[in-house]
């Protein structure tokens, strides 16, 4: 091996590390921005003089805007360049969040939520385009893993960070500070023009006749079932991520700081659970059974939190355990989609089931906001238990379908 080859390999690794670092930082900021508002709900309720339904409606507006913008942003990433679009998204989301405090208006909160949703629609197509173009195939899986972990970690530290900022600088200062994170992360991307995805028309060849026939089979019963599965997952996640703080305060009188600590434990443990879940997903084929077991345990934990007045340290520990299990389930959840997808239709399959997750994210804030305004904070956990129980049933049904298919194929092979 020559010195030039060694130098080229070293430069390649440095370039890959820089791409992963910058894209992961953007994903961190994206998830941080997604959870800026929910921890401040008790303060925003007094600030704007509205109820939790109105605050939940703002999150629904953001989710609707994100869903509507997802496909157009994917096309824009190919046309104008993923890095440029990523910079624009960081600045747009940051400016929208920073403007909520100074512009003292609930109507502007709704408009800002829509802008945050539009910015959020950029991250996945742009992030994955850059990583796919800049990272060697031999380590692309690890790059995706770091990217996912960074995003989850950004969401995990958001509640505690916003609590500290609000206590130190007030609600306006907290929102401005959170918004500035987007601009700070955008600067290194602005100075790295070499970190770019493949812009321009797709270089993939036209679909073959076989692929064309397969594309018509994307909406299979398995995929539609998984879409419902993701709706339920989005609903249960929405309740815990967005309303567990106010529910713990309302049901058990926990201090604002302790309730936020419990949510932080849930989100942080979930991020680390993803890393462990990847190993489990690689060593088992029973992804549906594993996901069902995880959701069943989580449902029991949430049932205990919602029905028993646990001591504050126990609540924090229980939320942490539930978060770790939620993270562990994610890789197996994705493997269920992969197993159900038809050949040549993997992207479309994930796109369809993601609609379910976004739908749950849109319905959840309004539903759980109504539960809180109805004076039933324990039912934030109770409703989550119902949704988790239904996901257990769907996960088991999804697992049985491929098992039956493999059994039938084995019987046909034996008879032949």
C-alpha positions in Angstrom: 0.0 0.0 0.0 1.5 3.3 -1.1 1.7 6.5 0.9 -0.7 8.2 -1.5 -3.3 5.4 -0.9 -2.9 5.8 2.9 -3.3 9.6 2.6 -6.3 9.2 0.4 -7.9 6.9 2.9 -7.2 9.2 5.8 -8.7 12.2 3.9 -11.7 10.1 3.1 -12.3 9.2 6.8 -11.8 12.9 7.8 -14.4 13.9 5.2 -16.8 11.3 6.3 -16.4 12.3 10.0 -17.1 15.9 9.1 -20.2 15.0 7.1 -21.6 12.8 9.9 -20.8 15.5 12.6 -22.4 18.3 10.7 -25.5 16.4 9.7 -25.9 14.9 13.2 -25.6 18.4 14.7 -28.4 19.5 12.4 -30.5 16.5 13.4 -29.8 17.4 17.1 -31.1 20.9 16.6 -34.2 19.6 14.7 -35.3 17.4 17.5 -34.4 20.0 20.1 -36.7 22.5 18.3 -39.5 19.9 18.2 -39.6 19.8 22.0 -39.1 23.5 22.8 -42.7 24.3 23.4 -44.2 21.3 25.4 -42.1 21.8 28.5 -43.2 25.5 28.6 -46.9 24.7 28.3 -47.7 25.8 31.9 -45.9 29.1 31.3 -47.3 29.6 27.8 -50.8 28.9 29.1 -50.6 31.9 31.4 -48.6 33.9 28.9 -51.2 33.7 26.1 -54.3 33.2 28.3 -55.3 30.0 26.5 -56.1 26.4 27.4 -54.1 23.2 26.8 -56.4 22.4 23.8 -55.2 25.6 22.1 -51.6 24.8 22.9 -52.1 21.3 21.5 -53.7 22.8 18.4 -50.4 24.7 17.8 -48.5 21.4 17.8 -51.2 19.9 15.4 -50.7 22.8 13.0 -46.9 22.2 13.0 -47.5 18.5 12.3 -49.9 19.2 9.5 -47.4 21.7 7.9 -44.6 19.1 8.2 -46.6 16.4 6.5 -47.7 18.7 3.7 -44.2 19.9 3.1 -42.4 16.5 3.3 -42.6 15.5 -0.4 -41.9 19.0 -1.8 -38.9 19.3 0.4 -37.6 15.9 -0.9 -37.8 17.3 -4.4 -36.1 20.6 -3.4 -33.3 18.7 -1.8 -32.5 17.1 -5.2 -32.9 20.4 -7.1 -31.1 23.0 -5.0 -28.8 20.8 -2.9 -29.3 19.2 0.5 -26.8 21.3 2.4 -28.4 24.6 1.2 -31.8 23.4 2.2 -30.6 22.2 5.5 -29.1 25.6 6.3 -32.4 27.3 5.3 -34.3 24.9 7.6 -32.1 25.6 10.6 -32.5 29.3 10.1 -36.2 29.2 9.5 -36.9 27.0 12.5 -34.6 29.0 14.7 -36.2 32.3 13.6 -39.7 31.0 14.1 -39.0 29.8 17.7 -37.1 33.0 18.6 -40.0 35.2 17.4 -42.7 33.6 19.6 -41.6 35.4 22.8 -41.2 39.0 21.4 -44.4 38.7 19.2 -46.8 38.4 22.1 -49.7 36.8 20.2 -51.4 33.4 20.2 -52.1 33.8 16.4 -48.4 34.2 15.8 -47.7 31.1 17.9 -49.9 29.1 15.4 -48.0 30.7 12.4 -44.6 30.0 14.0 -45.6 26.4 14.7 -46.4 26.0 11.0 -43.0 27.4 10.0 -41.3 25.1 12.5 -43.2 22.2 10.9 -42.1 23.2 7.4 -38.5 23.4 8.6 -38.8 20.0 10.2 -39.9 18.5 6.9 -36.4 19.2 5.5 -34.2 17.2 7.8 -34.8 13.6 6.9 -34.6 14.0 3.1 -31.6 16.4 3.3 -29.8 14.5 6.1 -30.0 11.1 4.4 -29.1 12.5 1.0 -25.9 14.0 2.4 -25.0 10.9 4.3 -25.7 8.6 1.3 -23.6 10.7 -1.0 -20.6 11.2 1.4 -20.3 8.0 3.5 -18.8 4.8 2.2 -21.3 1.9 1.9 -19.2 -0.2 4.4 -20.1 2.2 7.3 -23.3 3.9 6.2 -25.3 1.9 8.9 -23.1 3.3 11.7 -23.5 6.8 10.2 -27.3 6.5 10.2 -27.1 5.2 13.8 -25.1 8.2 15.0 -27.5 10.5 13.1 -30.5 9.0 14.8 -28.9 9.1 18.3 -28.0 12.7 17.9 -31.6 13.7 17.1 -33.0 11.8 20.0 -30.4 13.2 22.3 -31.4 16.7 21.2 -35.0 16.0 22.1 -34.0 14.4 25.4 -32.2 17.5 26.7 -34.7 20.0 25.5 -37.1 19.9 28.5 -34.3 20.4 31.1 -32.6 23.1 29.0 -35.8 25.0 28.5 -36.5 24.8 32.2 -33.1 26.3 33.0 -33.4 29.0 30.3 -36.9 30.0 31.4 -35.9 30.2 35.1 -32.8 32.3 34.2 -34.0 34.5 31.4 -37.8 34.3 31.5 -40.0 32.8 28.8 -39.0 35.3 26.1 -35.3 34.8 26.7 -35.7 31.0 26.7 -37.5 31.1 23.3 -34.9 33.4 21.8 -32.0 31.3 23.2 -33.6 28.1 21.8 -34.0 29.7 18.4 -30.4 30.8 18.3 -29.3 27.2 18.4 -30.5 26.8 14.8 -28.2 29.6 13.6 -25.2 28.4 15.6 -25.5 24.9 14.0 -26.1 26.4 10.5 -22.8 28.3 10.5 -20.4 25.3 10.2 -22.6 23.9 7.4 -22.4 27.3 5.6 -18.6 27.0 5.8 -18.5 23.4 4.4 -19.6 23.6 0.7 -18.0 20.2 0.1 -20.6 18.5 2.5 -23.4 18.2 -0.1 -25.8 15.6 -1.3 -26.2 14.8 -5.0 -28.2 17.7 -6.4 -30.0 17.5 -9.7 -32.1 14.9 -11.4 -31.9 11.4 -10.0 -29.2 9.3 -11.6 -31.1 6.1 -11.0 -32.2 4.3 -14.1 -35.8 4.1 -15.1 -37.9 1.4 -13.3 -38.1 -1.9 -15.1 -41.4 -3.5 -16.1 -41.1 -5.8 -13.1 -40.5 -2.9 -10.7 -43.5 -1.1 -12.2 -45.7 -4.1 -11.5 -44.4 -4.3 -8.0 -45.0 -0.6 -7.3 -48.8 -1.2 -7.6 -48.6 -3.7 -4.7 -47.2 -1.2 -2.2 -50.6 -0.8 -0.4 -50.6 -4.4 0.9 -52.6 -5.5 4.0 -49.3 -5.8 5.9 -48.2 -2.2 5.1 -51.7 -0.8 5.8 -51.7 -2.7 9.1 -48.3 -1.2 9.9 -49.6 2.2 9.1 -52.3 1.8 11.7 -49.6 0.5 14.0 -47.7 3.7 13.5 -50.8 5.8 14.2 -51.2 4.1 17.6 -47.4 4.5 18.2 -47.7 8.2 17.4 -50.6 8.7 19.7 -49.0 7.0 22.7 -45.7 8.9 22.1 -47.5 12.2 21.7 -49.1 11.8 25.1 -45.9 11.0 27.0 -43.6 13.5 25.2 -45.9 16.5 25.1 -48.2 16.1 28.2 -46.5 14.0 30.8 -45.0 17.1 32.5 -48.4 18.8 33.0 -50.1 15.4 33.8 -47.6 14.6 36.5 -48.0 18.1 38.0 -51.8 17.9 37.8 -52.3 14.4 39.0 -49.7 14.2 41.8 -48.6 17.8 42.4 -45.0 17.1 41.4 -42.9 20.3 41.1 -42.3 21.6 37.6 -38.6 20.7 37.8 -39.3 17.1 38.9 -41.9 16.5 36.2 -39.4 17.9 33.6 -36.7 15.6 35.0 -39.0 12.6 34.5 -39.6 13.6 30.9 -35.9 14.1 30.4 -35.2 10.7 31.9 -37.7 9.1 29.4 -36.2 10.9 26.4 -32.6 10.4 27.3 -33.0 6.7 28.1 -34.9 6.3 24.8 -31.9 7.6 22.9 -29.6 5.1 24.5 -32.2 2.4 24.0 -32.0 2.8 20.3 -28.3 1.8 20.3 -29.1 -1.4 22.3 -32.1 -2.1 20.1 -30.0 -2.2 17.0 -28.0 -5.2 18.4 -31.3 -7.0 19.3 -32.7 -6.3 15.8 -29.6 -7.9 14.3 -29.7 -11.1 16.3 -33.5 -11.9 16.2 -36.0 -12.5 13.4 -38.9 -12.2 15.8 -39.2 -8.5 15.6 -42.9 -8.4 16.1 -42.7 -10.5 19.2 -39.9 -8.3 20.6 -41.8 -5.1 19.9 -45.0 -6.5 21.4 -43.1 -7.5 24.6 -41.6 -4.1 24.9 -44.9 -2.3 24.4 -46.6 -4.7 26.9 -44.0 -3.8 29.6 -44.3 -0.1 28.8 -48.1 -0.3 29.1 -47.7 -1.8 32.6 -45.3 0.9 33.6 -47.6 3.7 32.4 -50.5 2.0 34.1 -48.7 2.1 37.4 -47.7 5.8 36.9 -51.3 6.7 36.1 -53.0 4.8 38.9 -50.6 4.8 41.9 -49.1 7.9 43.6 -45.5 6.9 43.2 -42.7 8.8 45.0 -40.9 11.3 42.8 -37.7 9.3 42.5 -39.7 6.2 41.5 -41.6 8.2 38.9 -38.3 9.4 37.4 -36.9 5.9 37.4 -40.1 4.4 35.9 -40.1 7.0 33.1 -36.5 6.3 32.4 -37.1 2.5 32.1 -40.1 3.2 29.9 -38.0 5.4 27.7 -35.2 2.8 27.4 -37.8 0.2 26.3 -39.3 2.6 23.8 -35.9 3.1 22.2 -35.1 -0.6 22.2 -38.3 -1.2 20.2 -37.5 1.3 17.4 -35.1 -0.8 15.3 -37.4 -3.9 15.5 -40.3 -1.6 14.5 -38.4 -0.5 11.4 -37.4 -4.2 10.7 -41.2 -5.0 10.6 -41.6 -2.5 7.8 -38.6 -3.8 6.0 -39.9 -7.3 6.1 -43.4 -6.3 4.9 -42.1 -4.1 2.0 -42.3 -5.5 -1.5 -39.0 -5.8 -3.6 -38.2 -2.5 -5.1 -40.7 -0.6 -2.9 -38.8 -0.1 0.3 -38.8 3.7 0.3 -42.5 3.9 -0.6 -43.3 1.4 2.2 -41.6 3.6 4.8 -43.2 6.6 3.4 -46.7 5.1 3.8 -46.2 3.9 7.4 -44.6 7.3 8.3 -48.0 8.9 7.4 -49.4 6.9 10.2 -46.8 8.3 12.7 -47.5 11.8 11.5 -51.2 11.2 11.8 -50.8 10.1 15.4 -48.7 13.2 16.0 -51.4 15.4 14.6 -54.3 13.9 16.6 -52.4 13.3 19.8 -51.9 16.9 20.9 -55.5 17.8 20.6 -56.7 14.6 22.3 -54.3 14.9 25.3 -54.9 18.6 25.5 -58.7 17.9 25.8 -57.9 15.3 28.5 -55.9 17.9 30.5 -58.6 20.6 30.1 -61.2 18.1 31.2 -59.4 17.8 34.6 -58.3 14.2 34.1 -54.5 14.3 34.0 -54.2 10.6 35.0 -55.9 9.7 31.7 -52.9 11.1 29.8 -51.2 7.8 31.0 -54.4 5.8 30.8 -55.0 6.7 27.1 -51.3 5.9 26.4 -51.8 2.5 28.0 -54.8 1.8 25.7 -52.8 2.8 22.6 -49.8 0.7 23.7 -52.0 -2.3 24.3 -53.4 -2.0 20.8 -49.9 -1.8 19.4 -49.1 -5.1 21.1 -52.0 -6.8 19.3 -51.0 -5.4 15.9 -47.3 -6.3 16.5 -48.2 -9.9 17.2 -50.5 -10.0 14.2 -47.8 -8.6 12.0 -45.3 -11.2 13.3 -47.7 -14.1 12.5 -48.2 -13.1 8.9 -44.6 -13.6 7.7 -44.4 -16.7 9.8 -47.4 -18.2 8.1 -46.0 -17.2 4.7 -42.6 -18.9 5.5 -44.5 -22.0 6.7 -46.6 -22.1 3.5 -43.4 -21.7 1.4 -41.7 -24.5 3.3 -44.7 -26.8 2.7 -44.7 -26.0 -1.0 -40.9 -26.7 -1.2 -41.4 -30.0 0.7 -44.2 -31.1 -1.6 -42.2 -30.3 -4.7 
